Amino acid sequence: MKSVVIDSHSYNWEDDTPLKRPSSRTIVYEMHVRGFTRHPSSGVSQEKQGTYAGMIEKIPYLRQLGITAVELLPVFQFDAQDCPPGLVNYWGYAPSSFFSPHQAYSSQRHGTGVVGEFRDMVKALHRAGIEVILDVVFNHTTEGNHSGPTLSFRGVDNSTYYILEQDRSRYANYTGTGNTLNANHPVVRRMIVDSLRYWVEEMHVDGFRFDLASILTRDSSGCPLANPPVLWDIESEPSLAGTKLMAEAWDAAGLYQVGSFVGDSWREWNMRE
């Protein structure tokens, strides 16, 4: 894996700002960035099919639908190989970086082009009166279980970033993916809030839908907390004031908190898995 450092202040946002439309007036359209424009029947120009730039070409269609917000399935950089042999990870629920838009969804092939293209998409959607909400995965990473790849967090500080079983050799698996992020550790809490702040301040997104959000209520031993620090950190962060926060208020280990999710600013998905 390779990384680049960019100057996040060099982009010209012109007069763009988050739209801050009231939730009561919000109609959300959930979509997959690649799937929405990948097929030729989308009508998107060939070189932009399956990309953030392709989304811009479909804005007239989105406006015809009457929606007020798009909720993008995971766009954090993820591992396309995190899947059974012979398949491809299509959905993106395997983040490897919480600060980078997924490179493969960009029509730009140079290292920094993806950031500018994502911003172009957000700016164009805002001009059309459409908010941008991200489906974010802060419950696990692409490093898998004890036999998974060591890409970043595991090699940096395994016991800080992940919830471990009592023998410390295996990962608690409240996500169904092999590992569980230790979201209420002070270091991980700060990383999560820094990530959200980055996407709001530097990428101008309007909100977040938190995948398996109930995991964010668990402590380092996996027990649910009455007042999870990370959730209050998110809710009290000034830069996130007015940002839409939506919780998928359950996890893969049976925790179900619809109607009782902690906090005052959260909206909840109301289905049962």
Buried (B, 14 or more C-beta within 10 A) or exposed (E): EEEEEBEEEEBEBEEBEBBEBEEEEBEBBEBBBBEBBBEEEBEBEEEBBBBBBBBBBBBEEBBEEEBBBBBBBBBBBBBBEBEEEEEEBEBBBBBBBBBBBBBBBBBBEEEBBBBBBBBBBBBBBBEEBBBBBBBBBBBBBBBBEEEBBEBBBBEEEBEEBBBBEEEEEBBBBBBEBBBBBBBBBEEBBEBBBEBBBBBBEBBBBBBBBBBBBBBBBBBBEBEBBEEBBBBBBBBEBEEBEEBBBBBBBBBBBEBEBBEEBBBEBBBBBEEEE
